Amino acid sequence: MRSVNVISGDYEYDPEDPPGYRAGAIHVTRALEAKGLAVKSFVLAPGETVCPYHYEYEEEWLLVLDGTIVLRTPDGEQDLSAGDIVAFPPGPGGAHKTTNRGEQQARLLMFSSAREPAFAVYPDSDKIGAWSGNKEDDVMLFRRDGSAGYYDGEV
């Protein structure tokens, strides 16, 4: 049976992430060759954020493993520390953003169902992201005001 250690494991960083969004990640689901849940562990240096404020159309959970983070939701901001766990409901009420404003590194675990296609909405930038689930299709990000008619471009 496979195992992965989210405390001492090797976290990968995406070189394309801009300052303020440089979170290290372990793709737990991939490492375990699992299918039923989408699980990632993140490590955040002070001043870093996992991803922009967003919501999805499935339930997502967050467990703080180490350190403290500031969680932004539609209700405002709150501090979370090691051992705190929260669930984000599908849709706008589940919008969230996790930032390390402390002086120590923070580590957290995010998990949800592994259903694809999947969609996320980014209210601050008015974008929508779509993940098809096909490896040959990259994530598609677009602004909500960039609409096209249903038959636009069709012959």
MARBA-3410 file (N, C-alpha, C, O; in Angstrom, 1 decimal):
155
0.8,-1.2,0.0,0.0,0.0,0.0,0.9,1.2,0.0,1.9,1.3,0.7 ~ 0.5,2.2,-0.8,1.3,3.5,-0.9,1.0,4.4,0.3,0.0,4.3,0.9 ~ 2.0,5.2,0.6,1.8,6.2,1.7,2.5,7.5,1.3,3.4,7.5,0.4 ~ 2.1,8.6,1.8,2.7,9.9,1.6,2.7,10.6,2.9,1.8,10.6,3.7 ~ 3.8,11.3,3.2,3.9,12.1,4.5,3.7,13.6,4.2,4.6,14.2,3.5
2.6,14.1,4.7,2.3,15.6,4.4,3.0,16.5,5.4,2.9,17.7,5.3 ~ 3.8,15.9,6.3,4.6,16.8,7.2,6.0,16.9,6.7,6.6,18.0,6.6 ~ 6.7,15.8,6.4,8.1,15.8,6.0,8.3,15.5,4.5,9.4,15.4,4.0 ~ 7.2,15.4,3.7,7.3,15.1,2.3,7.8,16.3,1.5,8.0,17.4,2.0 ~ 8.2,16.0,0.2,8.7,17.0,-0.7,7.6,17.8,-1.3,6.8,17.2,-2.1
7.5,19.0,-1.0,6.5,19.9,-1.6,7.1,20.5,-2.9,8.2,20.9,-2.9 ~ 6.2,20.5,-3.9,6.6,21.1,-5.2,6.1,22.5,-5.4,5.0,22.8,-4.9 ~ 6.9,23.3,-6.0,6.5,24.7,-6.2,6.3,24.9,-7.7,7.2,24.5,-8.5 ~ 5.3,25.7,-8.1,5.1,26.0,-9.5,5.8,27.3,-9.8,5.6,28.3,-9.3 ~ 6.8,27.2,-10.7,7.6,28.4,-11.0,6.8,29.5,-11.6,7.3,30.7,-11.7
5.6,29.3,-12.1,4.8,30.3,-12.7,3.9,31.1,-11.7,3.3,32.0,-12.0 ~ 3.9,30.6,-10.5,3.1,31.3,-9.4,3.8,32.6,-9.1,5.0,32.7,-8.9 ~ 3.0,33.7,-9.1,3.5,35.0,-8.8,3.8,35.2,-7.3,3.2,34.4,-6.5 ~ 4.6,36.2,-6.9,4.8,36.5,-5.5,3.5,36.7,-4.8,2.5,37.3,-5.4 ~ 3.3,36.1,-3.6,2.1,36.2,-2.9,1.2,35.0,-3.0,0.3,34.7,-2.3
1.5,34.2,-4.1,0.8,32.9,-4.4,1.7,31.8,-4.5,1.5,30.8,-5.3 ~ 2.8,31.8,-3.8,3.8,30.7,-4.0,3.6,29.7,-2.8,4.3,29.8,-1.8 ~ 2.8,28.8,-3.1,2.5,27.7,-2.1,3.1,26.4,-2.6,3.0,26.1,-3.8 ~ 3.8,25.7,-1.8,4.3,24.4,-2.1,3.2,23.4,-2.0,2.3,23.5,-1.1 ~ 3.1,22.3,-2.9,2.0,21.4,-2.8,2.5,20.0,-3.0,3.5,19.7,-3.6
1.8,19.1,-2.3,1.9,17.6,-2.5,0.6,17.2,-3.0,-0.5,17.4,-2.3 ~ 0.5,16.6,-4.2,-0.7,16.1,-4.8,-1.0,14.7,-4.2,-0.6,13.7,-4.8 ~ -1.6,14.7,-3.0,-1.8,13.4,-2.3,-2.5,12.4,-3.1,-2.1,11.2,-3.1 ~ -3.6,12.8,-3.7,-4.3,11.8,-4.5,-3.5,11.2,-5.6,-3.5,9.9,-5.7 ~ -2.7,12.0,-6.3,-1.8,11.4,-7.3,-0.7,10.5,-6.7,-0.5,9.4,-7.2
-0.1,11.0,-5.6,0.9,10.2,-5.0,0.4,8.8,-4.5,1.1,7.8,-4.5 ~ -0.9,8.7,-4.1,-1.4,7.5,-3.6,-2.1,6.7,-4.7,-2.6,5.6,-4.5 ~ -2.2,7.3,-5.9,-2.9,6.7,-7.0,-4.3,6.4,-6.6,-4.9,5.4,-7.0 ~ -4.9,7.3,-5.9,-6.3,7.2,-5.5,-7.2,7.9,-6.5,-6.8,8.6,-7.4 ~ -8.5,7.7,-6.3,-9.5,8.2,-7.3,-10.7,8.9,-6.7,-11.2,9.8,-7.3
-11.1,8.6,-5.5,-12.4,9.0,-5.0,-12.3,10.5,-4.4,-13.4,11.1,-4.4 ~ -11.2,10.9,-3.9,-11.1,12.3,-3.4,-10.0,13.0,-4.0,-9.0,12.5,-4.5 ~ -10.1,14.4,-4.1,-9.1,15.2,-4.6,-8.4,15.8,-3.3,-9.1,16.6,-2.6 ~ -7.2,15.4,-3.0,-6.5,15.8,-1.8,-5.2,16.5,-2.1,-4.4,15.9,-2.8 ~ -4.9,17.6,-1.6,-3.6,18.3,-1.7,-3.2,18.8,-0.4,-4.0,19.3,0.4
-1.9,18.8,-0.1,-1.4,19.4,1.1,-0.6,20.6,0.6,0.2,20.5,-0.4 ~ -0.7,21.7,1.3,0.1,22.9,0.9,0.9,23.4,2.1,0.6,23.2,3.3 ~ 2.1,24.0,1.8,2.9,24.6,2.7,3.0,26.1,2.3,3.2,26.4,1.1 ~ 2.8,27.0,3.3,2.8,28.4,3.0,3.8,29.1,3.8,3.8,29.1,5.1 ~ 4.7,29.8,3.2,5.6,30.7,3.9,4.9,32.0,4.3,3.8,32.2,3.8
5.4,32.7,5.3,4.7,34.0,5.6,4.5,34.9,4.4,5.4,35.0,3.6 ~ 3.3,35.4,4.3,3.0,36.3,3.2,2.4,35.7,2.0,2.0,36.3,1.0 ~ 2.3,34.3,2.0,1.9,33.6,0.8,0.4,33.1,0.9,-0.1,33.0,2.1 ~ -0.2,32.9,-0.2,-1.6,32.5,-0.3,-1.7,31.3,-1.2,-0.9,31.2,-2.1 ~ -2.6,30.4,-0.9,-2.7,29.2,-1.7,-3.3,29.5,-3.1,-2.6,29.1,-4.1
-4.3,30.2,-3.2,-4.9,30.6,-4.5,-5.8,31.8,-4.3,-6.2,32.1,-3.2 ~ -6.2,32.5,-5.4,-7.2,33.6,-5.2,-8.5,33.2,-4.6,-8.9,32.0,-4.6 ~ -9.2,34.2,-4.1,-10.5,34.0,-3.5,-11.4,33.4,-4.6,-11.5,33.9,-5.7 ~ -12.1,32.3,-4.2,-12.9,31.5,-5.2,-13.9,30.6,-4.6,-13.9,30.4,-3.4 ~ -14.8,30.1,-5.4,-15.7,29.1,-4.9,-15.9,28.1,-6.0,-15.6,28.3,-7.2
-16.3,26.9,-5.6,-16.5,25.8,-6.6,-18.0,25.3,-6.4,-18.8,25.8,-5.6 ~ -18.3,24.3,-7.2,-19.7,23.7,-7.2,-19.7,22.3,-6.6,-20.5,21.5,-6.9 ~ -18.8,22.1,-5.7,-18.8,20.9,-4.8,-18.3,21.4,-3.5,-17.6,22.4,-3.3 ~ -18.5,20.5,-2.5,-18.1,20.8,-1.1,-16.5,20.7,-1.1,-16.0,19.7,-1.7 ~ -15.9,21.5,-0.4,-14.4,21.5,-0.2,-14.1,21.7,1.3,-14.8,22.4,2.0
-13.1,21.0,1.8,-12.7,21.0,3.2,-11.3,21.5,3.4,-10.5,21.4,2.5 ~ -11.0,22.1,4.5,-9.7,22.6,4.8,-9.4,22.2,6.3,-10.1,22.4,7.2 ~ -8.2,21.6,6.4,-7.7,21.2,7.8,-6.3,21.9,7.9,-5.4,21.6,7.1 ~ -6.1,22.7,8.9,-4.8,23.3,9.2,-4.0,22.3,10.0,-4.4,21.9,11.1 ~ -2.9,21.9,9.4,-2.0,20.9,10.0,-1.0,21.6,11.0,-0.6,21.0,12.0
-0.5,22.8,10.6,0.6,23.4,11.4,0.5,24.9,11.1,0.2,25.3,10.0 ~ 0.9,25.7,12.1,0.9,27.2,11.9,-0.5,27.8,12.0,-1.4,27.2,12.5 ~ -0.6,29.0,11.5,-1.8,29.7,11.5,-2.0,30.3,10.1,-1.1,30.7,9.5 ~ -3.3,30.5,9.8,-3.6,31.1,8.5,-4.8,32.1,8.7,-5.5,32.0,9.8 ~ -5.0,33.0,7.8,-6.2,33.8,7.8,-7.1,33.3,6.7,-6.7,33.2,5.6
-8.3,33.0,7.1,-9.3,32.5,6.1,-10.3,33.6,5.8,-10.9,34.1,6.7 ~ -10.4,33.9,4.5,-11.4,34.9,4.0,-12.5,34.1,3.5,-12.4,33.2,2.7 ~ -13.8,34.5,3.9,-15.0,33.9,3.4,-16.0,35.0,3.1,-15.6,36.2,3.4 ~ -17.2,34.8,2.6,-18.2,35.8,2.5,-18.5,36.5,3.8,-19.0,37.6,3.8 ~ -18.3,35.8,4.9,-18.6,36.4,6.2,-17.5,37.3,6.8,-17.6,37.8,7.9
-16.3,37.4,6.1,-15.2,38.1,6.6,-14.0,37.3,6.8,-13.8,36.2,6.1 ~ -13.1,37.7,7.6,-11.8,37.0,7.9,-11.8,36.4,9.3,-12.4,36.9,10.2 ~ -11.2,35.2,9.4,-11.0,34.6,10.7,-9.6,33.9,10.7,-9.2,33.4,9.7 ~ -9.0,33.8,11.9,-7.8,33.1,12.1,-8.1,31.7,12.3,-9.0,31.3,13.1 ~ -7.3,30.8,11.7,-7.4,29.4,12.0,-6.0,28.9,12.4,-5.0,29.4,11.9
-5.9,27.9,13.3,-4.6,27.4,13.7,-4.7,25.9,13.6,-5.7,25.3,13.3 ~ -3.5,25.3,13.9,-3.4,23.8,13.8,-4.5,23.1,14.5,-4.9,23.4,15.7 ~ -5.1,22.2,13.8,-6.2,21.4,14.3,-7.6,21.9,13.8,-8.6,21.2,13.9 ~ -7.7,23.2,13.4,-9.0,23.7,12.9,-9.3,23.1,11.6,-8.5,23.0,10.7 ~ -10.6,22.8,11.4,-11.1,22.2,10.2,-12.4,22.9,9.8,-13.3,23.2,10.7
-12.6,23.3,8.5,-13.8,24.0,8.1,-14.2,23.3,6.8,-13.4,22.7,6.0 ~ -15.5,23.4,6.4,-16.0,23.0,5.2,-16.7,24.1,4.4,-17.3,25.0,5.0 ~ -16.4,24.2,3.1,-17.0,25.2,2.3,-18.1,24.6,1.4,-17.8,23.7,0.7 ~ -19.3,25.1,1.5,-20.4,24.6,0.7,-20.2,24.9,-0.7,-19.5,25.9,-1.1 ~ -20.9,24.2,-1.6,-20.8,24.5,-3.0,-21.5,25.9,-3.3,-22.4,26.3,-2.6
-20.9,26.6,-4.3,-21.5,27.9,-4.7,-20.9,29.1,-4.0,-20.0,28.9,-3.2 ~ -21.5,30.3,-4.2,-20.9,31.5,-3.7,-20.8,31.5,-2.2,-19.9,32.2,-1.7 ~ -21.6,30.9,-1.4,-21.5,30.8,0.0,-20.3,30.1,0.5,-19.9,30.3,1.7 ~ -19.6,29.4,-0.3,-18.4,28.6,0.0,-17.1,29.3,-0.5,-16.1,28.7,-0.4 ~ -17.2,30.5,-0.9,-16.0,31.2,-1.4,-15.0,31.3,-0.3,-15.3,31.5,0.9
-13.7,31.2,-0.6,-12.6,31.2,0.4,-11.3,31.5,-0.2,-11.0,31.4,-1.4 ~ -10.4,32.0,0.7,-9.0,32.3,0.4,-8.2,32.1,1.6,-8.6,32.5,2.7 ~ -7.1,31.4,1.5,-6.2,31.1,2.7,-4.9,31.8,2.6,-4.2,31.6,1.6 ~ -4.5,32.6,3.6,-3.3,33.4,3.5,-2.5,33.2,4.8,-3.1,33.2,5.9 ~ -1.2,33.1,4.7,-0.4,33.0,5.9,0.1,34.4,6.2,1.0,34.9,5.6
-0.5,35.1,7.2,0.0,36.4,7.6,0.9,36.3,8.9,1.2,37.3,9.5 ~ 1.2,35.1,9.3,2.0,34.9,10.5,3.5,35.0,10.2,3.9,35.4,9.1 ~ 4.3,34.7,11.2,5.7,34.8,11.1,6.3,33.4,10.9,7.5,33.3,10.6 ~ 5.5,32.3,11.0,6.0,31.0,10.8,5.3,30.3,9.6,4.3,30.8,9.2 ~ 6.0,29.3,9.1,5.4,28.5,8.0,4.1,27.9,8.4,3.9,27.6,9.6
3.1,27.8,7.5,1.8,27.1,7.8,1.7,25.9,6.8,2.2,26.0,5.7 ~ 1.0,24.9,7.3,0.8,23.7,6.4,-0.7,23.4,6.5,-1.3,23.4,7.6 ~ -1.4,23.1,5.4,-2.8,22.8,5.4,-3.1,21.7,4.4,-2.3,21.4,3.5 ~ -4.2,21.1,4.6,-4.7,20.0,3.8,-6.1,20.4,3.2,-7.0,20.8,4.0 ~ -6.2,20.3,1.9,-7.5,20.6,1.3,-8.0,19.4,0.6,-7.3,18.7,-0.1
-9.3,19.1,0.7,-9.9,18.0,0.0,-11.3,18.2,-0.4,-12.1,18.9,0.3 ~ -11.7,17.5,-1.4,-13.1,17.5,-2.0,-13.3,16.3,-2.8,-12.4,15.4,-2.8 ~ -14.4,16.2,-3.4,-14.6,15.0,-4.3,-13.7,15.2,-5.5,-13.2,16.3,-5.7 ~ -13.5,14.2,-6.2,-12.6,14.2,-7.4,-13.4,14.3,-8.7,-12.9,13.8,-9.7 ~ -14.6,14.8,-8.7,-15.4,14.9,-9.9,-14.9,15.9,-10.9,-14.5,17.0,-10.5
-14.8,15.5,-12.1,-14.5,16.4,-13.2,-15.5,16.1,-14.4,-15.8,14.9,-14.5 ~ -15.9,17.0,-15.1,-15.4,18.4,-15.1,-15.7,19.2,-13.9,-16.7,18.8,-13.2 ~ -14.9,20.2,-13.6,-15.1,21.0,-12.4,-15.0,22.5,-12.8,-14.3,22.8,-13.8 ~ -15.6,23.3,-12.0,-15.7,24.7,-12.3,-15.4,25.5,-11.0,-15.8,25.1,-9.9 ~ -14.7,26.6,-11.2,-14.4,27.5,-10.1,-14.7,28.9,-10.5,-14.4,29.3,-11.7
-15.2,29.8,-9.6,-15.5,31.2,-9.9,-14.7,32.0,-9.0,-14.5,31.7,-7.8 ~ -14.1,33.1,-9.6,-13.2,34.0,-8.9,-13.8,35.3,-8.8,-13.6,36.1,-9.8 ~ -14.6,35.6,-7.8,-15.4,36.9,-7.7,-14.5,38.1,-7.8,-15.0,39.1,-8.4 ~ -13.3,38.2,-7.2,-12.5,39.4,-7.2,-12.1,39.8,-8.6,-12.0,41.0,-8.9 ~ -11.9,38.9,-9.5,-11.4,39.2,-10.9,-12.5,38.9,-11.9,-12.3,39.1,-13.1
-13.7,38.4,-11.5,-14.8,38.1,-12.3,-14.4,37.0,-13.4,-14.7,37.2,-14.6 ~ -13.7,36.0,-13.0,-13.2,35.0,-13.9,-13.9,33.7,-13.6,-14.4,33.5,-12.4 ~ -14.0,32.8,-14.5,-14.4,31.4,-14.3,-13.4,30.5,-14.9,-12.8,30.7,-15.9 ~ -13.1,29.4,-14.1,-12.1,28.4,-14.5,-12.9,27.1,-14.8,-13.8,26.7,-14.0 ~ -12.5,26.3,-15.8,-13.1,25.1,-16.1,-12.0,24.0,-16.3,-11.0,24.3,-17.0
-12.1,22.9,-15.6,-11.2,21.8,-15.8,-12.0,20.6,-16.3,-13.0,20.1,-15.7 ~ -11.6,20.1,-17.5,-12.3,19.1,-18.2,-12.1,17.7,-17.6,-13.0,16.8,-17.7 ~ -11.0,17.5,-17.0,-10.6,16.1,-16.6,-9.8,15.4,-17.6,-9.3,14.3,-17.3 ~ -9.7,15.9,-18.8,-8.8,15.3,-19.8,-7.4,15.9,-19.8,-7.3,17.1,-19.8 ~ -6.4,15.0,-19.7,-5.1,15.5,-19.6,-4.6,16.4,-20.8,-3.8,17.3,-20.6
-5.2,16.1,-21.9,-4.8,16.9,-23.1,-5.5,18.3,-23.1,-5.0,19.1,-23.9 ~ -6.5,18.5,-22.3,-7.1,19.8,-22.2,-6.6,20.5,-21.0,-6.6,20.0,-19.9 ~ -6.1,21.7,-21.2,-5.6,22.5,-20.1,-6.8,23.1,-19.4,-7.9,23.1,-19.9 ~ -6.5,23.7,-18.2,-7.5,24.5,-17.6,-7.9,25.7,-18.5,-7.1,26.3,-19.1 ~ -9.2,26.0,-18.5,-9.7,27.1,-19.3,-10.1,28.2,-18.4,-11.0,28.0,-17.5
-9.6,29.4,-18.5,-9.9,30.5,-17.6,-10.4,31.6,-18.5,-9.8,31.9,-19.6 ~ -11.5,32.2,-18.2,-12.0,33.3,-19.0,-12.8,34.3,-18.1,-13.3,33.9,-17.0 ~ -13.0,35.5,-18.5,-13.8,36.5,-17.8,-15.2,36.3,-18.1,-15.6,35.9,-19.3 ~ -16.1,36.5,-17.1,-17.5,36.3,-17.4,-18.1,37.3,-18.4,-19.1,36.9,-19.0 ~ -17.5,38.4,-18.6,-18.0,39.4,-19.6,-17.6,39.0,-21.0,-18.0,39.7,-22.0
-16.8,38.0,-21.2,-16.3,37.6,-22.5,-17.2,36.6,-23.2,-16.8,35.5,-23.6 ~ -18.5,36.9,-23.2,-19.5,35.9,-23.7,-19.5,35.8,-25.2,-19.1,36.7,-25.9 ~ -20.0,34.6,-25.6,-20.2,34.4,-27.0,-21.6,33.7,-27.2,-22.0,33.0,-26.3 ~ -22.2,34.0,-28.3,-23.5,33.4,-28.5,-23.4,31.9,-28.7,-22.3,31.4,-29.1 ~ -24.4,31.2,-28.5,-24.4,29.7,-28.6,-24.0,29.3,-30.0,-23.3,28.3,-30.1
-24.4,30.0,-31.0,-24.1,29.6,-32.4,-22.9,30.4,-33.0,-22.6,30.3,-34.2 ~ -22.3,31.3,-32.2,-21.2,32.1,-32.6,-20.1,31.2,-33.2,-19.6,30.3,-32.5 ~ -19.6,31.5,-34.4,-18.6,30.7,-35.0,-19.0,29.4,-35.6,-18.1,28.7,-36.2 ~ -20.3,29.0,-35.5,-20.7,27.7,-36.1,-21.1,27.9,-37.6,-21.4,29.0,-38.0 ~ -20.9,26.9,-38.3,-21.2,26.9,-39.8,-22.6,26.3,-40.0,-23.0,26.2,-41.1
END
